[in-house]
Amino acid sequence: IFQAMPRNGEDRLPASGVRYLLHRVFVERHGWFVEGLTTSGDSWNSSSPASFFAEHAGDEAHGIFERRLGDRGLSLHET
């Protein structure tokens, strides 16, 4: 899936790509529809996947994830 996704010049996914990729992995591997990663009828680029971390892992994890994602995107390994 990663190879088919649009990436920036550093071969990293933007927020919308990370959100979509995480959604696909959870659905395909586990059959899970994780609240905060599904579109709920919105477009895929309507929110950052970092909001998921704010709800489930706390503000500190959210801040770290948001800064990393916002600065340069995430690589396949980081995702």
N, CA, C, O and CB atoms as a CASP TS submission, in Angstrom:
PFRMAT TS
TARGET T0000
AUTHOR 0000-0000-0000
METHOD Language model
MODEL 1
PARENT N/A
ATOM      1  N   ILE     1       0.835  -1.187   0.000  1.00  0.00           N
ATOM      2  CA  ILE     1       0.000   0.000   0.000  1.00  0.00           C
ATOM      3  C   ILE     1       0.878   1.248   0.000  1.00  0.00           C
ATOM      4  O   ILE     1       0.597   2.208  -0.717  1.00  0.00           O
ATOM      5  CB  ILE     1      -0.949  -0.001   1.214  1.00  0.00           C
ATOM      6  N   PHE     2       1.947   1.233   0.810  1.00  0.00           N
ATOM      7  CA  PHE     2       2.812   2.411   0.944  1.00  0.00           C
ATOM      8  C   PHE     2       3.358   2.861  -0.403  1.00  0.00           C
ATOM      9  O   PHE     2       3.401   4.059  -0.681  1.00  0.00           O
ATOM     10  CB  PHE     2       3.968   2.116   1.896  1.00  0.00           C
ATOM     11  N   GLN     3       3.775   1.920  -1.242  1.00  0.00           N
ATOM     12  CA  GLN     3       4.367   2.277  -2.530  1.00  0.00           C
ATOM     13  C   GLN     3       3.378   2.991  -3.453  1.00  0.00           C
ATOM     14  O   GLN     3       3.788   3.771  -4.313  1.00  0.00           O
ATOM     15  CB  GLN     3       4.894   1.032  -3.215  1.00  0.00           C
ATOM     16  N   ALA     4       2.091   2.731  -3.283  1.00  0.00           N
ATOM     17  CA  ALA     4       1.075   3.357  -4.134  1.00  0.00           C
ATOM     18  C   ALA     4       0.616   4.717  -3.606  1.00  0.00           C
ATOM     19  O   ALA     4      -0.091   5.444  -4.303  1.00  0.00           O
ATOM     20  CB  ALA     4      -0.121   2.438  -4.265  1.00  0.00           C
ATOM     21  N   MET     5       1.010   5.063  -2.389  1.00  0.00           N
ATOM     22  CA  MET     5       0.551   6.308  -1.767  1.00  0.00           C
ATOM     23  C   MET     5       1.375   7.501  -2.253  1.00  0.00           C
ATOM     24  O   MET     5       2.567   7.356  -2.523  1.00  0.00           O
ATOM     25  CB  MET     5       0.629   6.201  -0.234  1.00  0.00           C
ATOM     26  N   PRO     6       0.754   8.682  -2.367  1.00  0.00           N
ATOM     27  CA  PRO     6       1.520   9.882  -2.731  1.00  0.00           C
ATOM     28  C   PRO     6       2.427  10.284  -1.568  1.00  0.00           C
ATOM     29  O   PRO     6       1.990  10.332  -0.418  1.00  0.00           O
ATOM     30  CB  PRO     6       0.565  11.058  -3.111  1.00  0.00           C
ATOM     31  N   ARG     7       3.694  10.570  -1.878  1.00  0.00           N
ATOM     32  CA  ARG     7       4.664  10.932  -0.859  1.00  0.00           C
ATOM     33  C   ARG     7       5.355  12.232  -1.237  1.00  0.00           C
ATOM     34  O   ARG     7       5.298  12.670  -2.385  1.00  0.00           O
ATOM     35  CB  ARG     7       5.692   9.811  -0.666  1.00  0.00           C
ATOM     36  N   ASN     8       6.009  12.842  -0.253  1.00  0.00           N
ATOM     37  CA  ASN     8       6.735  14.083  -0.525  1.00  0.00           C
ATOM     38  C   ASN     8       8.130  13.752  -1.064  1.00  0.00           C
ATOM     39  O   ASN     8       8.439  12.586  -1.306  1.00  0.00           O
ATOM     40  CB  ASN     8       6.836  14.960   0.760  1.00  0.00           C
ATOM     41  N   GLY     9       8.957  14.754  -1.249  1.00  0.00           N
ATOM     42  CA  GLY     9      10.289  14.571  -1.813  1.00  0.00           C
ATOM     43  C   GLY     9      11.218  13.744  -0.948  1.00  0.00           C
ATOM     44  O   GLY     9      12.225  13.233  -1.436  1.00  0.00           O
ATOM     45  N   GLU    10      10.897  13.605   0.326  1.00  0.00           N
ATOM     46  CA  GLU    10      11.712  12.806   1.244  1.00  0.00           C
ATOM     47  C   GLU    10      11.168  11.379   1.389  1.00  0.00           C
ATOM     48  O   GLU    10      11.577  10.650   2.293  1.00  0.00           O
ATOM     49  CB  GLU    10      11.774  13.484   2.619  1.00  0.00           C
ATOM     50  N   ASP    11      10.250  10.980   0.506  1.00  0.00           N
ATOM     51  CA  ASP    11       9.627   9.654   0.508  1.00  0.00           C
ATOM     52  C   ASP    11       8.819   9.414   1.787  1.00  0.00           C
ATOM     53  O   ASP    11       8.819   8.307   2.325  1.00  0.00           O
ATOM     54  CB  ASP    11      10.698   8.566   0.354  1.00  0.00           C
ATOM     55  N   ARG    12       8.132  10.454   2.271  1.00  0.00           N
ATOM     56  CA  ARG    12       7.331  10.376   3.485  1.00  0.00           C
ATOM     57  C   ARG    12       5.876  10.703   3.187  1.00  0.00           C
ATOM     58  O   ARG    12       5.573  11.481   2.283  1.00  0.00           O
ATOM     59  CB  ARG    12       7.880  11.324   4.554  1.00  0.00           C
ATOM     60  N   LEU    13       4.980  10.096   3.961  1.00  0.00           N
ATOM     61  CA  LEU    13       3.539  10.318   3.790  1.00  0.00           C
ATOM     62  C   LEU    13       3.083  11.560   4.547  1.00  0.00           C
ATOM     63  O   LEU    13       3.545  11.812   5.660  1.00  0.00           O
ATOM     64  CB  LEU    13       2.745   9.090   4.267  1.00  0.00           C
ATOM     65  N   PRO    14       2.180  12.339   3.951  1.00  0.00           N
ATOM     66  CA  PRO    14       1.551  13.442   4.692  1.00  0.00           C
ATOM     67  C   PRO    14       0.495  12.881   5.644  1.00  0.00           C
ATOM     68  O   PRO    14       0.229  11.679   5.635  1.00  0.00           O
ATOM     69  CB  PRO    14       0.911  14.479   3.713  1.00  0.00           C
ATOM     70  N   ALA    15      -0.101  13.735   6.456  1.00  0.00           N
ATOM     71  CA  ALA    15      -1.084  13.313   7.463  1.00  0.00           C
ATOM     72  C   ALA    15      -2.218  12.488   6.874  1.00  0.00           C
ATOM     73  O   ALA    15      -2.591  11.459   7.436  1.00  0.00           O
ATOM     74  CB  ALA    15      -1.659  14.522   8.160  1.00  0.00           C
ATOM     75  N   SER    16      -2.770  12.927   5.752  1.00  0.00           N
ATOM     76  CA  SER    16      -3.892  12.188   5.165  1.00  0.00           C
ATOM     77  C   SER    16      -3.473  10.783   4.745  1.00  0.00           C
ATOM     78  O   SER    16      -4.250   9.838   4.882  1.00  0.00           O
ATOM     79  CB  SER    16      -4.457  12.944   3.959  1.00  0.00           C
ATOM     80  N   GLY    17      -2.255  10.641   4.237  1.00  0.00           N
ATOM     81  CA  GLY    17      -1.759   9.336   3.838  1.00  0.00           C
ATOM     82  C   GLY    17      -1.525   8.408   5.023  1.00  0.00           C
ATOM     83  O   GLY    17      -1.818   7.214   4.954  1.00  0.00           O
ATOM     84  N   VAL    18      -0.997   8.961   6.104  1.00  0.00           N
ATOM     85  CA  VAL    18      -0.772   8.163   7.313  1.00  0.00           C
ATOM     86  C   VAL    18      -2.100   7.673   7.867  1.00  0.00           C
ATOM     87  O   VAL    18      -2.231   6.510   8.248  1.00  0.00           O
ATOM     88  CB  VAL    18      -0.014   8.981   8.380  1.00  0.00           C
ATOM     89  N   ARG    19      -3.077   8.559   7.910  1.00  0.00           N
ATOM     90  CA  ARG    19      -4.390   8.194   8.433  1.00  0.00           C
ATOM     91  C   ARG    19      -5.010   7.070   7.605  1.00  0.00           C
ATOM     92  O   ARG    19      -5.534   6.103   8.157  1.00  0.00           O
ATOM     93  CB  ARG    19      -5.320   9.417   8.450  1.00  0.00           C
ATOM     94  N   TYR    20      -4.948   7.198   6.295  1.00  0.00           N
ATOM     95  CA  TYR    20      -5.501   6.180   5.405  1.00  0.00           C
ATOM     96  C   TYR    20      -4.747   4.855   5.547  1.00  0.00           C
ATOM     97  O   TYR    20      -5.370   3.795   5.623  1.00  0.00           O
ATOM     98  CB  TYR    20      -5.450   6.663   3.948  1.00  0.00           C
ATOM     99  N   LEU    21      -3.413   4.907   5.583  1.00  0.00           N
ATOM    100  CA  LEU    21      -2.617   3.698   5.691  1.00  0.00           C
ATOM    101  C   LEU    21      -2.898   2.965   7.002  1.00  0.00           C
ATOM    102  O   LEU    21      -3.058   1.745   6.998  1.00  0.00           O
ATOM    103  CB  LEU    21      -1.137   4.032   5.582  1.00  0.00           C
ATOM    104  N   LEU    22      -2.959   3.686   8.119  1.00  0.00           N
ATOM    105  CA  LEU    22      -3.271   3.051   9.402  1.00  0.00           C
ATOM    106  C   LEU    22      -4.662   2.426   9.378  1.00  0.00           C
ATOM    107  O   LEU    22      -4.861   1.320   9.881  1.00  0.00           O
ATOM    108  CB  LEU    22      -3.172   4.072  10.545  1.00  0.00           C
ATOM    109  N   HIS    23      -5.609   3.129   8.798  1.00  0.00           N
ATOM    110  CA  HIS    23      -6.965   2.596   8.673  1.00  0.00           C
ATOM    111  C   HIS    23      -6.944   1.274   7.907  1.00  0.00           C
ATOM    112  O   HIS    23      -7.529   0.287   8.353  1.00  0.00           O
ATOM    113  CB  HIS    23      -7.887   3.614   7.966  1.00  0.00           C
ATOM    114  N   ARG    24      -6.277   1.255   6.765  1.00  0.00           N
ATOM    115  CA  ARG    24      -6.225   0.048   5.937  1.00  0.00           C
ATOM    116  C   ARG    24      -5.562  -1.118   6.650  1.00  0.00           C
ATOM    117  O   ARG    24      -6.036  -2.251   6.560  1.00  0.00           O
ATOM    118  CB  ARG    24      -5.489   0.334   4.649  1.00  0.00           C
ATOM    119  N   VAL    25      -4.479  -0.855   7.354  1.00  0.00           N
ATOM    120  CA  VAL    25      -3.772  -1.919   8.068  1.00  0.00           C
ATOM    121  C   VAL    25      -4.663  -2.526   9.138  1.00  0.00           C
ATOM    122  O   VAL    25      -4.761  -3.750   9.233  1.00  0.00           O
ATOM    123  CB  VAL    25      -2.476  -1.383   8.698  1.00  0.00           C
ATOM    124  N   PHE    26      -5.311  -1.701   9.941  1.00  0.00           N
ATOM    125  CA  PHE    26      -6.174  -2.223  10.996  1.00  0.00           C
ATOM    126  C   PHE    26      -7.363  -2.999  10.428  1.00  0.00           C
ATOM    127  O   PHE    26      -7.742  -4.032  10.980  1.00  0.00           O
ATOM    128  CB  PHE    26      -6.672  -1.084  11.875  1.00  0.00           C
ATOM    129  N   VAL    27      -7.951  -2.522   9.343  1.00  0.00           N
ATOM    130  CA  VAL    27      -9.098  -3.213   8.755  1.00  0.00           C
ATOM    131  C   VAL    27      -8.663  -4.534   8.112  1.00  0.00           C
ATOM    132  O   VAL    27      -9.286  -5.570   8.347  1.00  0.00           O
ATOM    133  CB  VAL    27      -9.790  -2.312   7.710  1.00  0.00           C
ATOM    134  N   GLU    28      -7.611  -4.505   7.312  1.00  0.00           N
ATOM    135  CA  GLU    28      -7.195  -5.710   6.589  1.00  0.00           C
ATOM    136  C   GLU    28      -6.599  -6.784   7.496  1.00  0.00           C
ATOM    137  O   GLU    28      -6.859  -7.971   7.302  1.00  0.00           O
ATOM    138  CB  GLU    28      -6.191  -5.342   5.529  1.00  0.00           C
ATOM    139  N   ARG    29      -5.811  -6.382   8.474  1.00  0.00           N
ATOM    140  CA  ARG    29      -5.144  -7.379   9.322  1.00  0.00           C
ATOM    141  C   ARG    29      -6.010  -7.871  10.475  1.00  0.00           C
ATOM    142  O   ARG    29      -5.920  -9.031  10.879  1.00  0.00           O
ATOM    143  CB  ARG    29      -3.870  -6.802   9.875  1.00  0.00           C
ATOM    144  N   HIS    30      -6.855  -6.976  11.006  1.00  0.00           N
ATOM    145  CA  HIS    30      -7.580  -7.322  12.221  1.00  0.00           C
ATOM    146  C   HIS    30      -9.099  -7.204  12.115  1.00  0.00           C
ATOM    147  O   HIS    30      -9.824  -7.678  12.990  1.00  0.00           O
ATOM    148  CB  HIS    30      -7.109  -6.464  13.325  1.00  0.00           C
ATOM    149  N   GLY    31      -9.579  -6.569  11.039  1.00  0.00           N
ATOM    150  CA  GLY    31     -11.017  -6.341  10.912  1.00  0.00           C
ATOM    151  C   GLY    31     -11.512  -5.252  11.845  1.00  0.00           C
ATOM    152  O   GLY    31     -12.699  -5.200  12.167  1.00  0.00           O
ATOM    153  N   TRP    32     -10.603  -4.373  12.283  1.00  0.00           N
ATOM    154  CA  TRP    32     -10.945  -3.305  13.229  1.00  0.00           C
ATOM    155  C   TRP    32     -11.208  -1.996  12.488  1.00  0.00           C
ATOM    156  O   TRP    32     -10.448  -1.609  11.599  1.00  0.00           O
ATOM    157  CB  TRP    32      -9.815  -3.114  14.265  1.00  0.00           C
ATOM    158  N   PHE    33     -12.280  -1.328  12.860  1.00  0.00           N
ATOM    159  CA  PHE    33     -12.552   0.035  12.408  1.00  0.00           C
ATOM    160  C   PHE    33     -12.297   0.935  13.600  1.00  0.00           C
ATOM    161  O   PHE    33     -13.149   1.059  14.480  1.00  0.00           O
ATOM    162  CB  PHE    33     -14.028   0.202  11.852  1.00  0.00           C
ATOM    163  N   VAL    34     -11.141   1.559  13.635  1.00  0.00           N
ATOM    164  CA  VAL    34     -10.699   2.345  14.780  1.00  0.00           C
ATOM    165  C   VAL    34     -11.293   3.749  14.710  1.00  0.00           C
ATOM    166  O   VAL    34     -11.094   4.473  13.734  1.00  0.00           O
ATOM    167  CB  VAL    34      -9.158   2.409  14.834  1.00  0.00           C
ATOM    168  N   GLU    35     -12.025   4.124  15.761  1.00  0.00           N
ATOM    169  CA  GLU    35     -12.600   5.467  15.821  1.00  0.00           C
ATOM    170  C   GLU    35     -11.466   6.484  15.811  1.00  0.00           C
ATOM    171  O   GLU    35     -10.506   6.369  16.573  1.00  0.00           O
ATOM    172  CB  GLU    35     -13.496   5.642  17.090  1.00  0.00           C
ATOM    173  N   GLY    36     -11.588   7.468  14.949  1.00  0.00           N
ATOM    174  CA  GLY    36     -10.539   8.463  14.800  1.00  0.00           C
ATOM    175  C   GLY    36      -9.695   8.237  13.555  1.00  0.00           C
ATOM    176  O   GLY    36      -9.005   9.149  13.099  1.00  0.00           O
ATOM    177  N   LEU    37      -9.742   7.030  13.002  1.00  0.00           N
ATOM    178  CA  LEU    37      -9.016   6.747  11.767  1.00  0.00           C
ATOM    179  C   LEU    37      -9.936   6.574  10.577  1.00  0.00           C
ATOM    180  O   LEU    37      -9.491   6.720   9.439  1.00  0.00           O
ATOM    181  CB  LEU    37      -8.177   5.514  11.934  1.00  0.00           C
ATOM    182  N   THR    38     -11.205   6.268  10.801  1.00  0.00           N
ATOM    183  CA  THR    38     -12.154   6.117   9.696  1.00  0.00           C
ATOM    184  C   THR    38     -12.633   7.490   9.245  1.00  0.00           C
ATOM    185  O   THR    38     -12.505   8.469   9.980  1.00  0.00           O
ATOM    186  CB  THR    38     -13.358   5.230  10.115  1.00  0.00           C
ATOM    187  N   THR    39     -13.179   7.562   8.049  1.00  0.00           N
ATOM    188  CA  THR    39     -13.583   8.859   7.506  1.00  0.00           C
ATOM    189  C   THR    39     -14.909   9.346   8.056  1.00  0.00           C
ATOM    190  O   THR    39     -15.138  10.554   8.109  1.00  0.00           O
ATOM    191  CB  THR    39     -13.665   8.784   6.012  1.00  0.00           C
ATOM    192  N   SER    40     -15.782   8.455   8.464  1.00  0.00           N
ATOM    193  CA  SER    40     -17.121   8.829   8.938  1.00  0.00           C
ATOM    194  C   SER    40     -17.837   9.718   7.934  1.00  0.00           C
ATOM    195  O   SER    40     -18.578  10.625   8.315  1.00  0.00           O
ATOM    196  CB  SER    40     -17.030   9.542  10.288  1.00  0.00           C
ATOM    197  N   GLY    41     -17.617   9.458   6.659  1.00  0.00           N
ATOM    198  CA  GLY    41     -18.268  10.224   5.603  1.00  0.00           C
ATOM    199  C   GLY    41     -17.493  11.450   5.150  1.00  0.00           C
ATOM    200  O   GLY    41     -17.861  12.075   4.156  1.00  0.00           O
ATOM    201  N   ASP    42     -16.414  11.811   5.865  1.00  0.00           N
ATOM    202  CA  ASP    42     -15.586  12.954   5.477  1.00  0.00           C
ATOM    203  C   ASP    42     -14.513  12.491   4.498  1.00  0.00           C
ATOM    204  O   ASP    42     -14.342  11.293   4.273  1.00  0.00           O
ATOM    205  CB  ASP    42     -14.939  13.624   6.725  1.00  0.00           C
ATOM    206  N   SER    43     -13.800  13.437   3.924  1.00  0.00           N
ATOM    207  CA  SER    43     -12.707  13.065   3.032  1.00  0.00           C
ATOM    208  C   SER    43     -11.503  12.620   3.861  1.00  0.00           C
ATOM    209  O   SER    43     -11.431  12.910   5.055  1.00  0.00           O
ATOM    210  CB  SER    43     -12.326  14.249   2.099  1.00  0.00           C
ATOM    211  N   TRP    44     -10.562  11.918   3.234  1.00  0.00           N
ATOM    212  CA  TRP    44      -9.415  11.402   3.960  1.00  0.00           C
ATOM    213  C   TRP    44      -8.503  12.502   4.468  1.00  0.00           C
ATOM    214  O   TRP    44      -7.802  12.282   5.456  1.00  0.00           O
ATOM    215  CB  TRP    44      -8.638  10.470   3.089  1.00  0.00           C
ATOM    216  N   ASN    45      -8.474  13.669   3.850  1.00  0.00           N
ATOM    217  CA  ASN    45      -7.577  14.706   4.328  1.00  0.00           C
ATOM    218  C   ASN    45      -8.278  15.703   5.237  1.00  0.00           C
ATOM    219  O   ASN    45      -7.818  16.839   5.360  1.00  0.00           O
ATOM    220  CB  ASN    45      -6.960  15.427   3.163  1.00  0.00           C
ATOM    221  N   SER    46      -9.364  15.321   5.871  1.00  0.00           N
ATOM    222  CA  SER    46     -10.087  16.271   6.714  1.00  0.00           C
ATOM    223  C   SER    46      -9.493  16.403   8.107  1.00  0.00           C
ATOM    224  O   SER    46      -9.749  17.402   8.779  1.00  0.00           O
ATOM    225  CB  SER    46     -11.524  15.860   6.825  1.00  0.00           C
ATOM    226  N   SER    47      -8.704  15.429   8.567  1.00  0.00           N
ATOM    227  CA  SER    47      -8.095  15.572   9.880  1.00  0.00           C
ATOM    228  C   SER    47      -6.823  14.758   9.968  1.00  0.00           C
ATOM    229  O   SER    47      -6.575  13.870   9.152  1.00  0.00           O
ATOM    230  CB  SER    47      -9.067  15.150  10.973  1.00  0.00           C
ATOM    231  N   SER    48      -6.033  15.070  10.952  1.00  0.00           N
ATOM    232  CA  SER    48      -4.768  14.395  11.169  1.00  0.00           C
ATOM    233  C   SER    48      -4.976  13.132  11.992  1.00  0.00           C
ATOM    234  O   SER    48      -5.845  13.106  12.863  1.00  0.00           O
ATOM    235  CB  SER    48      -3.773  15.327  11.859  1.00  0.00           C
ATOM    236  N   PRO    49      -4.197  12.084  11.734  1.00  0.00           N
ATOM    237  CA  PRO    49      -4.299  10.891  12.567  1.00  0.00           C
ATOM    238  C   PRO    49      -3.796  11.144  13.983  1.00  0.00           C
ATOM    239  O   PRO    49      -4.006  10.311  14.864  1.00  0.00           O
ATOM    240  CB  PRO    49      -3.523   9.749  11.941  1.00  0.00           C
ATOM    241  N   ALA    50      -3.142  12.263  14.216  1.00  0.00           N
ATOM    242  CA  ALA    50      -2.641  12.581  15.553  1.00  0.00           C
ATOM    243  C   ALA    50      -3.779  12.758  16.550  1.00  0.00           C
ATOM    244  O   ALA    50      -3.572  12.570  17.749  1.00  0.00           O
ATOM    245  CB  ALA    50      -1.790  13.844  15.512  1.00  0.00           C
ATOM    246  N   SER    51      -4.970  13.112  16.089  1.00  0.00           N
ATOM    247  CA  SER    51      -6.108  13.265  17.001  1.00  0.00           C
ATOM    248  C   SER    51      -6.439  11.944  17.680  1.00  0.00           C
ATOM    249  O   SER    51      -6.931  11.929  18.809  1.00  0.00           O
ATOM    250  CB  SER    51      -7.339  13.793  16.247  1.00  0.00           C
ATOM    251  N   PHE    52      -6.172  10.836  16.997  1.00  0.00           N
ATOM    252  CA  PHE    52      -6.359   9.510  17.585  1.00  0.00           C
ATOM    253  C   PHE    52      -5.490   9.351  18.830  1.00  0.00           C
ATOM    254  O   PHE    52      -5.941   8.816  19.843  1.00  0.00           O
ATOM    255  CB  PHE    52      -6.027   8.410  16.557  1.00  0.00           C
ATOM    256  N   PHE    53      -4.250   9.814  18.751  1.00  0.00           N
ATOM    257  CA  PHE    53      -3.339   9.697  19.891  1.00  0.00           C
ATOM    258  C   PHE    53      -3.756  10.588  21.044  1.00  0.00           C
ATOM    259  O   PHE    53      -3.553  10.226  22.203  1.00  0.00           O
ATOM    260  CB  PHE    53      -1.924  10.037  19.471  1.00  0.00           C
ATOM    261  N   ALA    54      -4.323  11.724  20.761  1.00  0.00           N
ATOM    262  CA  ALA    54      -4.777  12.618  21.831  1.00  0.00           C
ATOM    263  C   ALA    54      -5.854  11.942  22.664  1.00  0.00           C
ATOM    264  O   ALA    54      -5.867  12.081  23.887  1.00  0.00           O
ATOM    265  CB  ALA    54      -5.308  13.942  21.248  1.00  0.00           C
ATOM    266  N   GLU    55      -6.747  11.222  22.027  1.00  0.00           N
ATOM    267  CA  GLU    55      -7.848  10.571  22.724  1.00  0.00           C
ATOM    268  C   GLU    55      -7.418   9.308  23.457  1.00  0.00           C
ATOM    269  O   GLU    55      -7.959   8.996  24.518  1.00  0.00           O
ATOM    270  CB  GLU    55      -8.940  10.240  21.750  1.00  0.00           C
ATOM    271  N   HIS    56      -6.444   8.572  22.902  1.00  0.00           N
ATOM    272  CA  HIS    56      -6.130   7.253  23.432  1.00  0.00           C
ATOM    273  C   HIS    56      -4.765   7.133  24.106  1.00  0.00           C
ATOM    274  O   HIS    56      -4.542   6.188  24.862  1.00  0.00           O
ATOM    275  CB  HIS    56      -6.209   6.269  22.342  1.00  0.00           C
ATOM    276  N   ALA    57      -3.863   8.049  23.856  1.00  0.00           N
ATOM    277  CA  ALA    57      -2.514   7.909  24.418  1.00  0.00           C
ATOM    278  C   ALA    57      -2.081   9.132  25.218  1.00  0.00           C
ATOM    279  O   ALA    57      -0.982   9.144  25.772  1.00  0.00           O
ATOM    280  CB  ALA    57      -1.517   7.657  23.309  1.00  0.00           C
ATOM    281  N   GLY    58      -2.913  10.144  25.288  1.00  0.00           N
ATOM    282  CA  GLY    58      -2.582  11.316  26.087  1.00  0.00           C
ATOM    283  C   GLY    58      -1.968  12.451  25.288  1.00  0.00           C
ATOM    284  O   GLY    58      -1.571  12.282  24.136  1.00  0.00           O
ATOM    285  N   ASP    59      -1.901  13.605  25.924  1.00  0.00           N
ATOM    286  CA  ASP    59      -1.442  14.821  25.266  1.00  0.00           C
ATOM    287  C   ASP    59       0.032  14.775  24.871  1.00  0.00           C
ATOM    288  O   ASP    59       0.409  15.310  23.828  1.00  0.00           O
ATOM    289  CB  ASP    59      -1.680  15.996  26.162  1.00  0.00           C
ATOM    290  N   GLU    60       0.860  14.149  25.684  1.00  0.00           N
ATOM    291  CA  GLU    60       2.287  14.110  25.370  1.00  0.00           C
ATOM    292  C   GLU    60       2.546  13.311  24.096  1.00  0.00           C
ATOM    293  O   GLU    60       3.283  13.764  23.219  1.00  0.00           O
ATOM    294  CB  GLU    60       3.075  13.508  26.540  1.00  0.00           C
ATOM    295  N   ALA    61       1.947  12.127  23.987  1.00  0.00           N
ATOM    296  CA  ALA    61       2.101  11.309  22.778  1.00  0.00           C
ATOM    297  C   ALA    61       1.525  12.041  21.566  1.00  0.00           C
ATOM    298  O   ALA    61       2.091  11.990  20.474  1.00  0.00           O
ATOM    299  CB  ALA    61       1.407   9.934  22.955  1.00  0.00           C
ATOM    300  N   HIS    62       0.398  12.720  21.767  1.00  0.00           N
ATOM    301  CA  HIS    62      -0.209  13.488  20.678  1.00  0.00           C
ATOM    302  C   HIS    62       0.737  14.569  20.195  1.00  0.00           C
ATOM    303  O   HIS    62       0.913  14.744  18.989  1.00  0.00           O
ATOM    304  CB  HIS    62      -1.535  14.110  21.127  1.00  0.00           C
ATOM    305  N   GLY    63       1.345  15.294  21.112  1.00  0.00           N
ATOM    306  CA  GLY    63       2.260  16.375  20.741  1.00  0.00           C
ATOM    307  C   GLY    63       3.469  15.882  19.967  1.00  0.00           C
ATOM    308  O   GLY    63       3.871  16.489  18.975  1.00  0.00           O
ATOM    309  N   ILE    64       4.043  14.783  20.422  1.00  0.00           N
ATOM    310  CA  ILE    64       5.210  14.211  19.737  1.00  0.00           C
ATOM    311  C   ILE    64       4.835  13.778  18.331  1.00  0.00           C
ATOM    312  O   ILE    64       5.539  14.088  17.370  1.00  0.00           O
ATOM    313  CB  ILE    64       5.779  13.015  20.528  1.00  0.00           C
ATOM    314  N   PHE    65       3.742  13.072  18.214  1.00  0.00           N
ATOM    315  CA  PHE    65       3.284  12.586  16.910  1.00  0.00           C
ATOM    316  C   PHE    65       2.953  13.748  15.976  1.00  0.00           C
ATOM    317  O   PHE    65       3.329  13.727  14.804  1.00  0.00           O
ATOM    318  CB  PHE    65       2.057  11.680  17.077  1.00  0.00           C
ATOM    319  N   GLU    66       2.258  14.750  16.484  1.00  0.00           N
ATOM    320  CA  GLU    66       1.858  15.895  15.663  1.00  0.00           C
ATOM    321  C   GLU    66       3.073  16.667  15.160  1.00  0.00           C
ATOM    322  O   GLU    66       3.113  17.068  13.996  1.00  0.00           O
ATOM    323  CB  GLU    66       0.940  16.827  16.459  1.00  0.00           C
ATOM    324  N   ARG    67       4.059  16.879  16.021  1.00  0.00           N
ATOM    325  CA  ARG    67       5.272  17.595  15.598  1.00  0.00           C
ATOM    326  C   ARG    67       6.023  16.818  14.527  1.00  0.00           C
ATOM    327  O   ARG    67       6.457  17.396  13.530  1.00  0.00           O
ATOM    328  CB  ARG    67       6.193  17.849  16.799  1.00  0.00           C
ATOM    329  N   ARG    68       6.179  15.525  14.723  1.00  0.00           N
ATOM    330  CA  ARG    68       6.904  14.704  13.752  1.00  0.00           C
ATOM    331  C   ARG    68       6.173  14.679  12.418  1.00  0.00           C
ATOM    332  O   ARG    68       6.790  14.838  11.364  1.00  0.00           O
ATOM    333  CB  ARG    68       7.088  13.275  14.282  1.00  0.00           C
ATOM    334  N   LEU    69       4.880  14.482  12.459  1.00  0.00           N
ATOM    335  CA  LEU    69       4.075  14.410  11.249  1.00  0.00           C
ATOM    336  C   LEU    69       4.032  15.759  10.541  1.00  0.00           C
ATOM    337  O   LEU    69       4.151  15.822   9.317  1.00  0.00           O
ATOM    338  CB  LEU    69       2.661  13.942  11.579  1.00  0.00           C
ATOM    339  N   GLY    70       3.864  16.835  11.301  1.00  0.00           N
ATOM    340  CA  GLY    70       3.744  18.162  10.710  1.00  0.00           C
ATOM    341  C   GLY    70       5.032  18.670  10.107  1.00  0.00           C
ATOM    342  O   GLY    70       5.005  19.386   9.106  1.00  0.00           O
ATOM    343  N   ASP    71       6.174  18.310  10.701  1.00  0.00           N
ATOM    344  CA  ASP    71       7.460  18.800  10.213  1.00  0.00           C
ATOM    345  C   ASP    71       7.849  18.234   8.863  1.00  0.00           C
ATOM    346  O   ASP    71       8.324  18.956   7.985  1.00  0.00           O
ATOM    347  CB  ASP    71       8.526  18.483  11.202  1.00  0.00           C
ATOM    348  N   ARG    72       7.643  16.931   8.704  1.00  0.00           N
ATOM    349  CA  ARG    72       8.168  16.316   7.480  1.00  0.00           C
ATOM    350  C   ARG    72       7.383  15.127   6.970  1.00  0.00           C
ATOM    351  O   ARG    72       7.731  14.575   5.926  1.00  0.00           O
ATOM    352  CB  ARG    72       9.556  15.895   7.705  1.00  0.00           C
ATOM    353  N   GLY    73       6.348  14.714   7.659  1.00  0.00           N
ATOM    354  CA  GLY    73       5.619  13.508   7.277  1.00  0.00           C
ATOM    355  C   GLY    73       6.252  12.299   7.932  1.00  0.00           C
ATOM    356  O   GLY    73       7.219  12.437   8.682  1.00  0.00           O
ATOM    357  N   LEU    74       5.724  11.118   7.662  1.00  0.00           N
ATOM    358  CA  LEU    74       6.236   9.892   8.261  1.00  0.00           C
ATOM    359  C   LEU    74       6.704   8.918   7.187  1.00  0.00           C
ATOM    360  O   LEU    74       6.097   8.805   6.122  1.00  0.00           O
ATOM    361  CB  LEU    74       5.167   9.239   9.137  1.00  0.00           C
ATOM    362  N   SER    75       7.783   8.225   7.485  1.00  0.00           N
ATOM    363  CA  SER    75       8.284   7.184   6.584  1.00  0.00           C
ATOM    364  C   SER    75       7.486   5.903   6.808  1.00  0.00           C
ATOM    365  O   SER    75       6.670   5.824   7.725  1.00  0.00           O
ATOM    366  CB  SER    75       9.808   6.932   6.809  1.00  0.00           C
ATOM    367  N   LEU    76       7.726   4.910   5.971  1.00  0.00           N
ATOM    368  CA  LEU    76       7.058   3.626   6.137  1.00  0.00           C
ATOM    369  C   LEU    76       7.428   3.019   7.499  1.00  0.00           C
ATOM    370  O   LEU    76       6.564   2.492   8.198  1.00  0.00           O
ATOM    371  CB  LEU    76       7.440   2.658   4.982  1.00  0.00           C
ATOM    372  N   HIS    77       8.680   3.093   7.863  1.00  0.00           N
ATOM    373  CA  HIS    77       9.135   2.545   9.143  1.00  0.00           C
ATOM    374  C   HIS    77       8.457   3.251  10.316  1.00  0.00           C
ATOM    375  O   HIS    77       8.058   2.591  11.275  1.00  0.00           O
ATOM    376  CB  HIS    77      10.661   2.668   9.264  1.00  0.00           C
ATOM    377  N   GLU    78       8.320   4.557  10.264  1.00  0.00           N
ATOM    378  CA  GLU    78       7.694   5.310  11.353  1.00  0.00           C
ATOM    379  C   GLU    78       6.192   5.046  11.438  1.00  0.00           C
ATOM    380  O   GLU    78       5.613   5.098  12.523  1.00  0.00           O
ATOM    381  CB  GLU    78       7.946   6.803  11.170  1.00  0.00           C
ATOM    382  N   THR    79       5.568   4.768  10.316  1.00  0.00           N
ATOM    383  CA  THR    79       4.147   4.509  10.306  1.00  0.00           C
ATOM    384  C   THR    79       3.871   3.147  10.856  1.00  0.00           C
ATOM    385  O   THR    79       2.713   2.735  10.933  1.00  0.00           O
ATOM    386  CB  THR    79       3.580   4.641   8.916  1.00  0.00           C
TER
END
